[in-house]
Amino acid sequence: MLKFTPEAVLFDLDGTLLDTAPDFIRVVNQQRLLHNLDTLAPHLIRETVSNGARALIKLAFNLDADDTGFVDRHTELLALYEESIAEETVFFPGIDLFLKLLEEKSIPWGIVTNKPSRFTLPLLERLKLNGRCSVTVCPDDVTHTKPHPEPLFLACNKLSCSPEKSLYVGDHERDIEAGRSAGMTTIAARYGYIDTPERVGDWNADLIIDHGHELTEWLKIVS
């Protein structure tokens, strides 16, 4: 159990703060149907979401980035997603309660994501999180993306908080690597988009959680 009150809490977005997989499942299968292909099992898409749109195209059409047709399919997928962003996206269970507790205690929280601002900002606006989130760092804000620590250093700088006294929560090994490189305390969200949850212990996070409620219970104890 972590035994300090953080100056700030930062989150990865997809698979950690928000369950965006239902929208991606819908859009990927919509795209497959457009190309006369059967739909994929939802769990296959869910497990791939954290790896980005390129990985989804690889999954959906067995195309690599240098294959003919990849760029067109990738562009098509992003357009379909942008047209119907946040139709089915929700908080993971327990996360909104944790955010409200942070806000009650005047502990700022923010988002550090590899999701481009083209999608991140409309998503947050649609869910009315843009007014609650104290900082948002997307890949187009930095030179180096996660697992490099630059995005986390930028977020902490914007919040005027010390990385060593702040938390980063993520559901991918690159999140934990970035947080550790920044000197932050890291929490691995095993409830996220992880295809091999038994390996999460190998990431060397400071804490592993299986439910958002664990964050609320922890904060009530330490603050």
C-alpha positions in Angstrom: 0.0 0.0 0.0 1.3 3.5 -0.9 1.6 5.7 2.1 1.7 9.3 0.9 -0.8 11.9 -0.3 0.1 12.8 -3.9 0.5 16.3 -5.2 -1.2 15.2 -8.4 -2.6 12.1 -10.1 -2.1 11.6 -13.8 -3.8 8.9 -15.9 -3.4 7.2 -19.2 -6.7 7.7 -21.1 -7.9 4.6 -23.0 -8.0 1.5 -20.8 -7.2 3.4 -17.6 -9.5 6.4 -17.1 -12.1 5.7 -19.8 -13.4 2.5 -21.3 -13.3 3.6 -24.9 -13.3 0.0 -26.2 -17.1 -0.2 -26.9 -16.8 2.6 -29.5 -13.7 1.0 -31.1 -15.5 -2.4 -31.2 -18.4 -0.8 -32.9 -16.3 1.2 -35.4 -13.9 -1.6 -36.3 -16.8 -4.0 -37.0 -18.6 -1.3 -38.9 -15.6 -0.9 -41.1 -15.2 -4.6 -41.6 -18.9 -4.8 -42.7 -18.2 -2.0 -45.2 -15.6 -4.3 -46.8 -17.9 -7.3 -46.7 -16.1 -9.0 -43.8 -17.6 -10.7 -40.8 -17.5 -8.9 -37.5 -14.7 -9.7 -35.0 -15.2 -11.0 -31.5 -15.3 -8.0 -29.2 -12.6 -9.3 -26.9 -10.1 -9.3 -29.7 -10.6 -5.6 -30.4 -10.7 -4.7 -26.7 -7.3 -6.3 -26.2 -5.8 -4.3 -29.1 -7.2 -0.8 -28.4 -4.3 0.3 -26.2 -1.9 -0.3 -29.1 -3.6 2.3 -31.3 -5.4 2.5 -34.6 -2.5 1.0 -36.6 -2.7 -2.1 -34.5 -6.5 -2.2 -35.0 -6.0 -2.1 -38.8 -3.5 -5.0 -38.5 -6.1 -6.9 -36.5 -9.1 -6.1 -38.7 -7.5 -6.5 -42.1 -4.2 -8.2 -41.6 -2.3 -5.3 -43.1 1.0 -3.9 -42.1 1.9 -0.2 -42.3 3.8 -0.7 -45.6 1.1 -2.8 -47.3 -1.0 -1.5 -50.1 -4.3 -0.3 -48.8 -3.1 0.2 -45.2 -3.2 4.0 -45.3 -6.7 4.1 -46.8 -8.0 1.7 -44.2 -6.3 3.6 -41.4 -7.7 7.0 -42.6 -11.2 5.4 -42.9 -11.1 4.0 -39.4 -10.1 7.3 -37.9 -12.8 9.1 -39.8 -15.4 6.7 -38.6 -14.3 7.0 -35.0 -14.2 10.8 -35.2 -17.7 10.9 -36.6 -19.2 9.0 -33.6 -16.7 9.6 -30.7 -17.9 8.9 -27.2 -21.2 7.3 -28.1 -20.6 4.3 -25.8 -17.4 5.4 -23.9 -17.8 5.4 -20.1 -15.7 5.6 -17.0 -14.2 2.3 -15.7 -16.1 1.3 -12.5 -15.0 3.3 -9.5 -13.0 5.9 -11.4 -15.4 8.8 -11.4 -15.8 8.4 -7.6 -12.0 8.6 -7.3 -11.9 11.7 -9.4 -14.6 13.4 -7.3 -12.6 12.5 -4.1 -9.5 14.0 -5.6 -11.5 17.2 -6.5 -12.9 17.3 -2.9 -9.4 17.2 -1.6 -8.1 19.8 -4.1 -5.6 17.3 -5.6 -5.3 18.1 -9.3 -5.6 15.3 -11.8 -4.8 15.1 -15.5 -4.3 12.9 -18.5 -1.1 11.9 -20.3 -2.0 9.9 -23.4 -0.6 8.7 -26.7 -4.0 9.5 -28.2 -3.8 12.5 -30.6 -5.5 15.7 -29.4 -7.7 15.5 -32.5 -9.6 12.7 -30.7 -8.7 13.3 -27.0 -10.0 16.9 -26.7 -13.5 16.3 -28.4 -13.8 13.1 -26.3 -13.2 15.0 -23.0 -15.5 17.8 -24.1 -18.3 15.3 -25.0 -18.0 13.7 -21.6 -17.8 17.1 -19.9 -14.3 16.3 -18.4 -12.5 19.2 -20.0 -13.5 21.5 -17.2 -12.5 19.0 -14.5 -9.2 17.8 -15.9 -6.3 20.1 -14.8 -3.9 19.2 -17.6 -4.0 17.1 -20.8 -0.9 16.1 -22.6 -1.2 14.4 -26.1 1.5 13.2 -28.4 1.3 16.3 -30.5 2.3 18.3 -27.5 5.8 16.7 -27.1 8.8 15.5 -29.1 8.9 12.1 -27.5 5.9 10.0 -26.6 5.5 7.4 -23.9 7.4 5.3 -22.9 9.7 8.4 -22.9 9.1 10.4 -19.7 8.8 13.8 -21.6 5.0 13.9 -21.6 4.9 13.3 -17.8 7.5 15.9 -17.1 5.4 18.4 -19.2 2.2 17.6 -17.3 3.9 18.0 -13.9 5.5 21.2 -15.0 2.1 22.6 -16.1 0.7 21.5 -12.7 3.7 22.9 -10.8 4.0 19.6 -9.0 7.0 17.4 -8.3 7.1 14.1 -10.3 8.6 12.4 -7.2 5.4 13.3 -5.2 2.9 12.4 -7.9 1.2 9.3 -9.3 0.8 7.9 -12.8 -1.8 5.3 -13.5 -1.7 3.2 -16.7 -2.7 -0.1 -18.2 0.3 -0.6 -20.5 3.9 -1.5 -19.8 5.0 1.7 -21.6 2.9 3.8 -19.1 4.8 2.2 -16.2 8.1 2.6 -17.9 7.4 6.3 -18.6 6.3 6.9 -15.0 9.3 5.1 -13.5 11.7 7.1 -15.8 10.1 10.3 -14.6 10.6 9.3 -11.0 6.9 9.1 -10.3 5.1 6.5 -8.3 3.3 4.2 -10.7 0.1 2.2 -10.5 -0.8 -0.5 -13.1 -4.5 -0.8 -13.9 -4.9 -4.5 -14.5 -8.5 -4.0 -15.3 -7.5 -2.3 -18.6 -6.8 -3.4 -22.1 -4.3 -6.1 -21.2 -4.0 -9.3 -23.2 -1.7 -11.0 -20.7 -2.7 -9.8 -17.2 -0.6 -12.4 -15.5 2.5 -10.5 -16.8 1.6 -7.1 -15.2 3.7 -8.0 -12.2 6.8 -7.9 -14.5 6.2 -4.2 -15.2 7.6 -3.3 -11.7 4.8 -0.9 -10.9 4.6 0.3 -7.3 1.1 -0.9 -7.1 -1.3 -3.1 -9.1 -5.0 -2.6 -9.0 -7.9 -4.6 -10.4 -10.7 -2.1 -9.8 -11.1 1.7 -9.7 -12.5 1.5 -6.2 -9.1 0.5 -4.9 -7.9 4.0 -5.6 -10.6 5.6 -3.6 -10.0 3.3 -0.6 -6.3 4.0 -0.8 -6.8 7.8 -0.9 -9.2 7.7 2.1 -6.5 6.0 4.2 -3.6 8.2 3.3 -5.2 11.7 3.2 
